[in-house]
Amino acid sequence: MSSPRVRKVADRIKVVVAEMLERRIKDPRLGFVTVTEVRVSGDTQHATVFYTVLGEPEDIDGTAAALASATGLLRSEVGRQLGMRHTPTLEFVLDAVPENARHIEDLLDRARESDAEVARRAAGATYAGESDPYRRRDEESDPDPS
C-alpha cells in the first residue's frame, strides 16, 4: 500500500504527462495515446507510466519510439511542475489491459456459443430412465412386518 503522498505524486505525473502529450509533444510518430496509470516507487525516484494506443501495431511501435525520444522533455516538465527535490525517472510501458479484456471477451463469446450448442442439443432430449429416479417415502409400499 502506497502512502498518500506517493499517490498524489502519481496522480500529478499522470496529469502532467497527459497534458504534455496532448499539447506540447508534436512528434508525428505519436499516435492517439491515453495515459492509463502511473505507478511511483515508494521513494518517488522512479515512475512507470502505463499507456494505450488506438490503432495498428505500427502506430504502437511509432508511439513507443516517440515517447522514448520525448522522455527527457517530459521528465523536465514533470520536475518543474512537481517542484520536488528529485525528479523521478520516467519509464513508459504499453498497458496490457485492453488486450487482456479483448481476450476475455473472446473467451466469453466462445462460452456463450458452447452453451447455446448444449441447449440446442438438449432441447429434444429425454431421460434415459424414469423422469424421476428417486423413491419417495409416501410412494413406498412396505410389506407389513407382522
Secondary structure, 3 states (H helix, E strand, C coil): CCCHHHHHHHHHHHHHHHHHHHHCCCCCCCCEEEEEEEEECCCCCEEEEEEEEECCHHHHHHHHHHHHHHHHHHHHHHHHHHCCCCCCEEEEEECCHHHHHHHHHHHHHHHHHHHHHHHHHHCCCCCCCCCCCCCCHHHCCCCCCC
